[in-house]
Amino acid sequence: MWYVYILKSKNFKKSYVGSSDNPERRLLEHNSGKNTYTRRYKPWEILKTESFETYIEARRKENFYKTGIGREELKKLF
């Protein structure tokens, strides 16, 4: 099972979209500073996860969220 996860910074008006087979582990990695972008805006919390059968499906959804239309959809979550 693969997941698309949406993170929200607890201290800044920032969000992050990623895909993983283990979103909880990825949250720990983002909060520990292993990712260059997310280390600046930590701590993070998981706002939403979506599950997919394949890696390809998850990546398609992740890429959608990184488009203009996808960003508009994400704004509705905040």
Jmol script that loads the backbone (N, CA, C; Angstrom):
load data "model"
ATOM      1  N   MET A   1       0.854  -1.181   0.000  1.00  0.00           N
ATOM      2  CA  MET A   1       0.000   0.000   0.000  1.00  0.00           C
ATOM      3  C   MET A   1       0.896   1.239   0.000  1.00  0.00           C
ATOM      4  N   TRP A   2       0.526   2.211  -0.808  1.00  0.00           N
ATOM      5  CA  TRP A   2       1.244   3.477  -0.895  1.00  0.00           C
ATOM      6  C   TRP A   2       0.316   4.606  -0.479  1.00  0.00           C
ATOM      7  N   TYR A   3       0.887   5.675   0.011  1.00  0.00           N
ATOM      8  CA  TYR A   3       0.109   6.785   0.538  1.00  0.00           C
ATOM      9  C   TYR A   3       0.621   8.113  -0.002  1.00  0.00           C
ATOM     10  N   VAL A   4      -0.306   9.033  -0.188  1.00  0.00           N
ATOM     11  CA  VAL A   4       0.030  10.437  -0.380  1.00  0.00           C
ATOM     12  C   VAL A   4      -0.297  11.099   0.944  1.00  0.00           C
ATOM     13  N   TYR A   5       0.648  11.860   1.467  1.00  0.00           N
ATOM     14  CA  TYR A   5       0.424  12.525   2.744  1.00  0.00           C
ATOM     15  C   TYR A   5       0.581  14.030   2.571  1.00  0.00           C
ATOM     16  N   ILE A   6      -0.200  14.743   3.338  1.00  0.00           N
ATOM     17  CA  ILE A   6      -0.152  16.200   3.323  1.00  0.00           C
ATOM     18  C   ILE A   6       0.238  16.640   4.725  1.00  0.00           C
ATOM     19  N   LEU A   7       1.330  17.350   4.804  1.00  0.00           N
ATOM     20  CA  LEU A   7       1.811  17.855   6.082  1.00  0.00           C
ATOM     21  C   LEU A   7       1.489  19.333   6.202  1.00  0.00           C
ATOM     22  N   LYS A   8       1.265  19.758   7.424  1.00  0.00           N
ATOM     23  CA  LYS A   8       1.039  21.166   7.729  1.00  0.00           C
ATOM     24  C   LYS A   8       2.020  21.559   8.820  1.00  0.00           C
ATOM     25  N   SER A   9       2.716  22.664   8.601  1.00  0.00           N
ATOM     26  CA  SER A   9       3.618  23.174   9.621  1.00  0.00           C
ATOM     27  C   SER A   9       2.813  23.706  10.792  1.00  0.00           C
ATOM     28  N   LYS A  10       3.267  23.418  11.997  1.00  0.00           N
ATOM     29  CA  LYS A  10       2.561  23.898  13.186  1.00  0.00           C
ATOM     30  C   LYS A  10       2.851  25.371  13.469  1.00  0.00           C
ATOM     31  N   ASN A  11       3.983  25.890  12.955  1.00  0.00           N
ATOM     32  CA  ASN A  11       4.390  27.252  13.284  1.00  0.00           C
ATOM     33  C   ASN A  11       4.358  28.225  12.108  1.00  0.00           C
ATOM     34  N   PHE A  12       4.218  27.717  10.889  1.00  0.00           N
ATOM     35  CA  PHE A  12       4.231  28.565   9.708  1.00  0.00           C
ATOM     36  C   PHE A  12       3.048  28.207   8.815  1.00  0.00           C
ATOM     37  N   LYS A  13       2.711  29.080   7.908  1.00  0.00           N
ATOM     38  CA  LYS A  13       1.644  28.792   6.938  1.00  0.00           C
ATOM     39  C   LYS A  13       2.246  28.066   5.750  1.00  0.00           C
ATOM     40  N   LYS A  14       2.708  26.857   5.986  1.00  0.00           N
ATOM     41  CA  LYS A  14       3.345  26.052   4.957  1.00  0.00           C
ATOM     42  C   LYS A  14       2.738  24.656   4.973  1.00  0.00           C
ATOM     43  N   SER A  15       2.736  24.061   3.784  1.00  0.00           N
ATOM     44  CA  SER A  15       2.306  22.669   3.664  1.00  0.00           C
ATOM     45  C   SER A  15       3.300  21.929   2.793  1.00  0.00           C
ATOM     46  N   TYR A  16       3.222  20.622   2.852  1.00  0.00           N
ATOM     47  CA  TYR A  16       4.128  19.778   2.077  1.00  0.00           C
ATOM     48  C   TYR A  16       3.352  18.538   1.652  1.00  0.00           C
ATOM     49  N   VAL A  17       3.533  18.142   0.402  1.00  0.00           N
ATOM     50  CA  VAL A  17       2.875  16.944  -0.126  1.00  0.00           C
ATOM     51  C   VAL A  17       3.956  15.955  -0.517  1.00  0.00           C
ATOM     52  N   GLY A  18       3.786  14.708  -0.096  1.00  0.00           N
ATOM     53  CA  GLY A  18       4.731  13.659  -0.449  1.00  0.00           C
ATOM     54  C   GLY A  18       4.029  12.324  -0.573  1.00  0.00           C
ATOM     55  N   SER A  19       4.779  11.319  -1.019  1.00  0.00           N
ATOM     56  CA  SER A  19       4.238   9.959  -1.102  1.00  0.00           C
ATOM     57  C   SER A  19       5.222   9.007  -0.441  1.00  0.00           C
ATOM     58  N   SER A  20       4.665   7.944   0.140  1.00  0.00           N
ATOM     59  CA  SER A  20       5.502   6.992   0.872  1.00  0.00           C
ATOM     60  C   SER A  20       4.696   5.730   1.151  1.00  0.00           C
ATOM     61  N   ASP A  21       5.412   4.668   1.448  1.00  0.00           N
ATOM     62  CA  ASP A  21       4.734   3.453   1.902  1.00  0.00           C
ATOM     63  C   ASP A  21       4.577   3.460   3.427  1.00  0.00           C
ATOM     64  N   ASN A  22       5.108   4.509   4.091  1.00  0.00           N
ATOM     65  CA  ASN A  22       5.021   4.618   5.539  1.00  0.00           C
ATOM     66  C   ASN A  22       4.992   6.106   5.928  1.00  0.00           C
ATOM     67  N   PRO A  23       3.827   6.747   5.884  1.00  0.00           N
ATOM     68  CA  PRO A  23       3.775   8.186   6.166  1.00  0.00           C
ATOM     69  C   PRO A  23       4.181   8.575   7.591  1.00  0.00           C
ATOM     70  N   GLU A  24       3.969   7.702   8.555  1.00  0.00           N
ATOM     71  CA  GLU A  24       4.376   8.021   9.929  1.00  0.00           C
ATOM     72  C   GLU A  24       5.897   8.117  10.032  1.00  0.00           C
ATOM     73  N   ARG A  25       6.600   7.208   9.378  1.00  0.00           N
ATOM     74  CA  ARG A  25       8.068   7.254   9.354  1.00  0.00           C
ATOM     75  C   ARG A  25       8.547   8.523   8.664  1.00  0.00           C
ATOM     76  N   ARG A  26       7.895   8.871   7.554  1.00  0.00           N
ATOM     77  CA  ARG A  26       8.280  10.082   6.821  1.00  0.00           C
ATOM     78  C   ARG A  26       8.038  11.325   7.675  1.00  0.00           C
ATOM     79  N   LEU A  27       6.974  11.348   8.457  1.00  0.00           N
ATOM     80  CA  LEU A  27       6.736  12.485   9.343  1.00  0.00           C
ATOM     81  C   LEU A  27       7.893  12.640  10.325  1.00  0.00           C
ATOM     82  N   LEU A  28       8.333  11.536  10.892  1.00  0.00           N
ATOM     83  CA  LEU A  28       9.475  11.586  11.806  1.00  0.00           C
ATOM     84  C   LEU A  28      10.723  12.105  11.109  1.00  0.00           C
ATOM     85  N   GLU A  29      10.939  11.680   9.871  1.00  0.00           N
ATOM     86  CA  GLU A  29      12.100  12.151   9.111  1.00  0.00           C
ATOM     87  C   GLU A  29      12.004  13.646   8.826  1.00  0.00           C
ATOM     88  N   HIS A  30      10.820  14.120   8.460  1.00  0.00           N
ATOM     89  CA  HIS A  30      10.655  15.550   8.210  1.00  0.00           C
ATOM     90  C   HIS A  30      10.884  16.353   9.483  1.00  0.00           C
ATOM     91  N   ASN A  31      10.388  15.870  10.607  1.00  0.00           N
ATOM     92  CA  ASN A  31      10.547  16.591  11.864  1.00  0.00           C
ATOM     93  C   ASN A  31      11.954  16.487  12.437  1.00  0.00           C
ATOM     94  N   SER A  32      12.735  15.511  11.984  1.00  0.00           N
ATOM     95  CA  SER A  32      14.114  15.397  12.464  1.00  0.00           C
ATOM     96  C   SER A  32      15.079  16.227  11.628  1.00  0.00           C
ATOM     97  N   GLY A  33      14.604  16.831  10.535  1.00  0.00           N
ATOM     98  CA  GLY A  33      15.447  17.704   9.734  1.00  0.00           C
ATOM     99  C   GLY A  33      16.178  17.024   8.593  1.00  0.00           C
ATOM    100  N   LYS A  34      15.782  15.824   8.211  1.00  0.00           N
ATOM    101  CA  LYS A  34      16.470  15.109   7.131  1.00  0.00           C
ATOM    102  C   LYS A  34      16.136  15.660   5.746  1.00  0.00           C
ATOM    103  N   ASN A  35      15.025  16.383   5.624  1.00  0.00           N
ATOM    104  CA  ASN A  35      14.624  16.943   4.341  1.00  0.00           C
ATOM    105  C   ASN A  35      14.963  18.429   4.327  1.00  0.00           C
ATOM    106  N   THR A  36      15.661  18.870   3.278  1.00  0.00           N
ATOM    107  CA  THR A  36      16.138  20.255   3.203  1.00  0.00           C
ATOM    108  C   THR A  36      15.012  21.271   3.297  1.00  0.00           C
ATOM    109  N   TYR A  37      13.944  21.082   2.540  1.00  0.00           N
ATOM    110  CA  TYR A  37      12.848  22.057   2.552  1.00  0.00           C
ATOM    111  C   TYR A  37      12.111  22.055   3.883  1.00  0.00           C
ATOM    112  N   THR A  38      11.739  20.885   4.359  1.00  0.00           N
ATOM    113  CA  THR A  38      10.867  20.839   5.534  1.00  0.00           C
ATOM    114  C   THR A  38      11.586  21.171   6.836  1.00  0.00           C
ATOM    115  N   ARG A  39      12.899  21.067   6.883  1.00  0.00           N
ATOM    116  CA  ARG A  39      13.588  21.365   8.153  1.00  0.00           C
ATOM    117  C   ARG A  39      13.406  22.817   8.569  1.00  0.00           C
ATOM    118  N   ARG A  40      13.200  23.711   7.609  1.00  0.00           N
ATOM    119  CA  ARG A  40      13.037  25.133   7.927  1.00  0.00           C
ATOM    120  C   ARG A  40      11.716  25.451   8.606  1.00  0.00           C
ATOM    121  N   TYR A  41      10.716  24.595   8.409  1.00  0.00           N
ATOM    122  CA  TYR A  41       9.366  24.907   8.872  1.00  0.00           C
ATOM    123  C   TYR A  41       8.824  23.911   9.893  1.00  0.00           C
ATOM    124  N   LYS A  42       9.686  23.135  10.508  1.00  0.00           N
ATOM    125  CA  LYS A  42       9.219  22.145  11.473  1.00  0.00           C
ATOM    126  C   LYS A  42       8.785  22.820  12.761  1.00  0.00           C
ATOM    127  N   PRO A  43       7.966  22.202  13.553  1.00  0.00           N
ATOM    128  CA  PRO A  43       7.462  20.837  13.444  1.00  0.00           C
ATOM    129  C   PRO A  43       6.266  20.729  12.490  1.00  0.00           C
ATOM    130  N   TRP A  44       6.079  19.520  11.990  1.00  0.00           N
ATOM    131  CA  TRP A  44       5.021  19.209  11.047  1.00  0.00           C
ATOM    132  C   TRP A  44       4.018  18.255  11.680  1.00  0.00           C
ATOM    133  N   GLU A  45       2.802  18.291  11.157  1.00  0.00           N
ATOM    134  CA  GLU A  45       1.792  17.317  11.542  1.00  0.00           C
ATOM    135  C   GLU A  45       1.121  16.816  10.268  1.00  0.00           C
ATOM    136  N   ILE A  46       0.641  15.587  10.312  1.00  0.00           N
ATOM    137  CA  ILE A  46      -0.059  15.040   9.148  1.00  0.00           C
ATOM    138  C   ILE A  46      -1.477  15.588   9.145  1.00  0.00           C
ATOM    139  N   LEU A  47      -1.816  16.247   8.053  1.00  0.00           N
ATOM    140  CA  LEU A  47      -3.146  16.816   7.894  1.00  0.00           C
ATOM    141  C   LEU A  47      -4.087  15.807   7.242  1.00  0.00           C
ATOM    142  N   LYS A  48      -3.557  15.034   6.284  1.00  0.00           N
ATOM    143  CA  LYS A  48      -4.398  14.093   5.550  1.00  0.00           C
ATOM    144  C   LYS A  48      -3.521  13.031   4.906  1.00  0.00           C
ATOM    145  N   THR A  49      -4.045  11.814   4.810  1.00  0.00           N
ATOM    146  CA  THR A  49      -3.398  10.761   4.027  1.00  0.00           C
ATOM    147  C   THR A  49      -4.438  10.132   3.114  1.00  0.00           C
ATOM    148  N   GLU A  50      -3.975   9.696   1.950  1.00  0.00           N
ATOM    149  CA  GLU A  50      -4.811   8.966   1.000  1.00  0.00           C
ATOM    150  C   GLU A  50      -4.052   7.705   0.619  1.00  0.00           C
ATOM    151  N   SER A  51      -4.741   6.587   0.561  1.00  0.00           N
ATOM    152  CA  SER A  51      -4.072   5.319   0.251  1.00  0.00           C
ATOM    153  C   SER A  51      -4.323   4.911  -1.194  1.00  0.00           C
ATOM    154  N   PHE A  52      -3.320   4.230  -1.767  1.00  0.00           N
ATOM    155  CA  PHE A  52      -3.362   3.760  -3.151  1.00  0.00           C
ATOM    156  C   PHE A  52      -2.742   2.376  -3.225  1.00  0.00           C
ATOM    157  N   GLU A  53      -3.186   1.601  -4.187  1.00  0.00           N
ATOM    158  CA  GLU A  53      -2.671   0.248  -4.365  1.00  0.00           C
ATOM    159  C   GLU A  53      -1.239   0.230  -4.886  1.00  0.00           C
ATOM    160  N   THR A  54      -0.901   1.186  -5.751  1.00  0.00           N
ATOM    161  CA  THR A  54       0.426   1.158  -6.372  1.00  0.00           C
ATOM    162  C   THR A  54       1.160   2.476  -6.158  1.00  0.00           C
ATOM    163  N   TYR A  55       2.473   2.392  -6.295  1.00  0.00           N
ATOM    164  CA  TYR A  55       3.338   3.561  -6.218  1.00  0.00           C
ATOM    165  C   TYR A  55       2.969   4.565  -7.309  1.00  0.00           C
ATOM    166  N   ILE A  56       2.692   4.079  -8.502  1.00  0.00           N
ATOM    167  CA  ILE A  56       2.375   4.955  -9.635  1.00  0.00           C
ATOM    168  C   ILE A  56       1.113   5.764  -9.366  1.00  0.00           C
ATOM    169  N   GLU A  57       0.085   5.121  -8.810  1.00  0.00           N
ATOM    170  CA  GLU A  57      -1.146   5.846  -8.482  1.00  0.00           C
ATOM    171  C   GLU A  57      -0.879   6.941  -7.450  1.00  0.00           C
ATOM    172  N   ALA A  58      -0.080   6.616  -6.450  1.00  0.00           N
ATOM    173  CA  ALA A  58       0.238   7.594  -5.409  1.00  0.00           C
ATOM    174  C   ALA A  58       1.017   8.769  -5.992  1.00  0.00           C
ATOM    175  N   ARG A  59       1.972   8.493  -6.856  1.00  0.00           N
ATOM    176  CA  ARG A  59       2.762   9.567  -7.469  1.00  0.00           C
ATOM    177  C   ARG A  59       1.907  10.454  -8.358  1.00  0.00           C
ATOM    178  N   ARG A  60       0.961   9.867  -9.043  1.00  0.00           N
ATOM    179  CA  ARG A  60       0.059  10.679  -9.878  1.00  0.00           C
ATOM    180  C   ARG A  60      -0.732  11.661  -9.021  1.00  0.00           C
ATOM    181  N   LYS A  61      -1.232  11.177  -7.893  1.00  0.00           N
ATOM    182  CA  LYS A  61      -2.003  12.055  -7.003  1.00  0.00           C
ATOM    183  C   LYS A  61      -1.090  13.117  -6.392  1.00  0.00           C
ATOM    184  N   GLU A  62       0.108  12.725  -5.987  1.00  0.00           N
ATOM    185  CA  GLU A  62       1.064  13.689  -5.444  1.00  0.00           C
ATOM    186  C   GLU A  62       1.350  14.784  -6.477  1.00  0.00           C
ATOM    187  N   ASN A  63       1.608  14.386  -7.708  1.00  0.00           N
ATOM    188  CA  ASN A  63       1.886  15.360  -8.765  1.00  0.00           C
ATOM    189  C   ASN A  63       0.677  16.244  -9.043  1.00  0.00           C
ATOM    190  N   PHE A  64      -0.529  15.684  -8.933  1.00  0.00           N
ATOM    191  CA  PHE A  64      -1.739  16.490  -9.099  1.00  0.00           C
ATOM    192  C   PHE A  64      -1.786  17.595  -8.054  1.00  0.00           C
ATOM    193  N   TYR A  65      -1.512  17.253  -6.793  1.00  0.00           N
ATOM    194  CA  TYR A  65      -1.554  18.249  -5.728  1.00  0.00           C
ATOM    195  C   TYR A  65      -0.527  19.353  -5.931  1.00  0.00           C
ATOM    196  N   LYS A  66       0.477  19.109  -6.740  1.00  0.00           N
ATOM    197  CA  LYS A  66       1.515  20.108  -6.990  1.00  0.00           C
ATOM    198  C   LYS A  66       1.216  20.965  -8.225  1.00  0.00           C
ATOM    199  N   THR A  67       0.025  20.802  -8.801  1.00  0.00           N
ATOM    200  CA  THR A  67      -0.417  21.650  -9.906  1.00  0.00           C
ATOM    201  C   THR A  67      -1.277  22.780  -9.356  1.00  0.00           C
ATOM    202  N   GLY A  68      -1.611  23.729 -10.198  1.00  0.00           N
ATOM    203  CA  GLY A  68      -2.462  24.840  -9.757  1.00  0.00           C
ATOM    204  C   GLY A  68      -3.814  24.383  -9.251  1.00  0.00           C
ATOM    205  N   ILE A  69      -4.452  23.486  -9.979  1.00  0.00           N
ATOM    206  CA  ILE A  69      -5.764  22.969  -9.564  1.00  0.00           C
ATOM    207  C   ILE A  69      -5.633  22.187  -8.262  1.00  0.00           C
ATOM    208  N   GLY A  70      -4.592  21.399  -8.153  1.00  0.00           N
ATOM    209  CA  GLY A  70      -4.371  20.617  -6.936  1.00  0.00           C
ATOM    210  C   GLY A  70      -4.125  21.496  -5.728  1.00  0.00           C
ATOM    211  N   ARG A  71      -3.363  22.584  -5.912  1.00  0.00           N
ATOM    212  CA  ARG A  71      -3.114  23.508  -4.805  1.00  0.00           C
ATOM    213  C   ARG A  71      -4.402  24.159  -4.329  1.00  0.00           C
ATOM    214  N   GLU A  72      -5.284  24.465  -5.274  1.00  0.00           N
ATOM    215  CA  GLU A  72      -6.579  25.036  -4.899  1.00  0.00           C
ATOM    216  C   GLU A  72      -7.378  24.046  -4.052  1.00  0.00           C
ATOM    217  N   GLU A  73      -7.317  22.778  -4.405  1.00  0.00           N
ATOM    218  CA  GLU A  73      -8.004  21.748  -3.628  1.00  0.00           C
ATOM    219  C   GLU A  73      -7.410  21.641  -2.224  1.00  0.00           C
ATOM    220  N   LEU A  74      -6.091  21.759  -2.125  1.00  0.00           N
ATOM    221  CA  LEU A  74      -5.434  21.691  -0.814  1.00  0.00           C
ATOM    222  C   LEU A  74      -5.830  22.870   0.076  1.00  0.00           C
ATOM    223  N   LYS A  75      -6.026  24.025  -0.513  1.00  0.00           N
ATOM    224  CA  LYS A  75      -6.392  25.207   0.285  1.00  0.00           C
ATOM    225  C   LYS A  75      -7.694  24.993   1.045  1.00  0.00           C
ATOM    226  N   LYS A  76      -8.569  24.148   0.506  1.00  0.00           N
ATOM    227  CA  LYS A  76      -9.844  23.866   1.171  1.00  0.00           C
ATOM    228  C   LYS A  76      -9.640  23.113   2.485  1.00  0.00           C
ATOM    229  N   LEU A  77      -8.498  22.439   2.639  1.00  0.00           N
ATOM    230  CA  LEU A  77      -8.219  21.689   3.868  1.00  0.00           C
ATOM    231  C   LEU A  77      -7.802  22.599   5.019  1.00  0.00           C
ATOM    232  N   PHE A  78      -7.303  23.768   4.684  1.00  0.00           N
ATOM    233  CA  PHE A  78      -6.795  24.662   5.715  1.00  0.00           C
ATOM    234  C   PHE A  78      -7.891  25.537   6.182  1.00  0.00           C
TER     235      PHE A  78
END
end "model"
wireframe off; spacefill off
backbone 0.3
color backbone group
